[in-house]
Amino acid sequence: MPHLQSQLVLERCPHCRVANPNISIVHKFQTRAFDQSNLRNWGIYNCNRCGGVTTAAGQSDGGWVSEMFPDQIEIDNSLPAKAKAFLHQAVDSLHAPSGAIMLAASSIDAMLKEKGYTAGKLYSRINKAAEDHLITSGMAEWAHEVRLDANDERHADEDAKLPDGKDAKKTVDFALALAEFLFILPSKVQRGIKEATEPIID
């Protein structure tokens, strides 16, 4: 974690994901709980590239940041290697919307193939996964509300509107949610079951 200083030193902006961002403080203040405990120093920071706001807190002014909103996105190791690599690149490419959408779609494609859905185009495979109750019908509906068809991006279709940062974020958010639903949450459940059934050694 960075220090609570005039510049929030991060590898990437939590919003636009640009590398080595210039994130500067615009306001700072302190808060305490009702009983005067839990003193926290807060800093409100602005990314000078995208205008996104990040809130950070620490126990002392200038000390280590213990809380940050939004936090850095971490890709869980329970994802298959190819899906994880594409999703990591998609998250880091949010400042380049077309690239982020292509990478997110590639990650979703890899996730579905890992689950055995290989035939047809991406949207049809998502619909099939919903029919088979691998994902919810709501997730399938969500998929149709975001830009997953990377053909427009690859071939620069003259009739296709160029995506913006919001389009890219929506697509990446869907990919992150699908990863959570298909791989991360089941992995957490299995770990929880294993820990609960392990014998306690005195």
N, C-alpha and C positions, 0 to 999 in steps of 0.2 A: 504494500500500500504506500501511497505517496505521503508527503508531509503537508500539513495545513498551513500553507504559505501563500504569498501573493500570486504565485503561479502553481496550478495543480499539474504536477508532472506525471503524465500518463503516456503509455505506449500508443494508445489510440483514443480518440474522442468517443465517449459512450454513445453519442448520437450519430455522427456522420462517419465514424470509424477511420478518419484520416490519421495517418501515422504522425507521431511527434507533434500533437496539436498545441496551439497556443491558447491555453485555457487560463484566463485571468480572473481574479476575484473582483466582484462588484459590491459585495456586502458581507459583513460578518457580525455575529452576535452570539450570546450565550443563553443557554436554557438550563433549568433545573426542574426536578420533580416537585410535586406539591409539598413534600417534606424537606425540601432544599438539598436532597441527595441527587446523585446522577448528574453532576455538572458536565455539560458538553459545550464545546466551542464549535460553532458552525460557520462555514464559509459558503457563499453562493457564487458560483463560477460561471463564466460565459465563454463558450468556444468562439474565438474570433473568426472562424471560418464559416460555421453553419448557424451560429446563434443559439445553439442548444445550451440549456442550463443544467448544471450538475451541482448537487448539494452534497457537501462533505462535512463530517463531524469528527472531532477528536477530543481527548481529555484535556489537552492543553493547546493553546494557540502556538502554532509552529510545530506541534508534535505530530506523531503518526496519525493518519486517518484511520479510524476504526469503522466508520459507516460511510457509504456513498450511494447516492441515488441519482440516476440509475447506476447500478453496479456494472462492472466489467462482465461481459458475456463469456462464460466458460463452456466449452463443448465437452460433454460427459464422455468418458472412456468406454461406456457400454455400447456406443454406436459402432457399427461395422466400420472398418478402416476407411473404405472409399467414401461412404456417406459422411463420415466425420470430417475427412479432408475437404470435401466439397463444401460442407456447411461452414467449416472454419473460414475458408476462403470467401464464402458468400458474406459472412458477417463482417469480415475485414474489407469488403469491397462496397459497402453501402454508399460510399462517396461516389461510386461509379455505378449508377442504377442498372444499366443494361447488363453489365458484367455480373452484378450481384444476383439479378434475376436468373441468368443462365446457370450460375453456380448453385443457387438454391434449388432450381428445377433438377439439376444433375444430382444433388443430394437426395431429393425426394425420390427420383428415379432409382437411385441405388438402394434406398430403404425398401421400396416396394419389391425390387428384384430380390433382395435378401429374404423377403417374406414369400417369394415364389410367384410374384405377379410380374410376368415378363412380356405377355402378349398385348399388342395394341398400343395406342398412344397413352400418354401420361394421364389425361383426364379419364379415359375409359378404364384404366387400371385402378384409379382412385375410386371410381364408381363401383367397380367389381369388388374392391376391398370393403366398401360399405355394404354391398349386398351380402357379402360373406361374414359381416359383422366383425371384421378385423379392426375397422375404424367406425366411428359413429356416422349417422347420416348428416349430422350437423357439421362434422369435419369435411365431408364430401361437398356440402353446400358452400362451406368456407373456401374450399379449394377453387370453386368456380367463380369466386368473387375476387381472386387475386390473379396476377399475371404469372402463369406457369408455362405457357407455350413459348418456348425459347426460339421458335422458328423466326418470329418477328425480329428478335434481337440478332440472330445469326445472319439472316439474309437482308437485313435493313430494308424490309418491305416498305415501299413508298407510301402505302396506305395506312401503315401502322403508326400510331402516335408514339413518340419517344417516351419511355417511362421516366418518371421523376423519382426523387428520394422517397416520397410516400409510397409509390408503387413498389419500390424495392424493399422498403421496411415491411410492408404487408406480406410480401412473398417470403421474406426471410423469417418473419414471425410465424407464418404457417409452417415452414420447414422446421423451426425450433419446436413448435407445438407437436408436430407429427413425430419428431424424434423423441420427445418426452413421452408421448402416448405409446409408441411402438416398442421403444427400447429402454429408456431411462427409468420410467415408473415400474415396468415389470422387473427390471434389474434390482431396484430398491426393494420391491416386495419380496423377491427371492432372498436378498440379503437379510431382510427382516425376519423371514421365516427361519432361515438358517440360524441366525443369532438366537431366536426364541426357543429353538429346539436343541441347541447345544447344551450338554450337561454342565451344570455349575460345579466347578472344582473348588472345594474349601481349602 
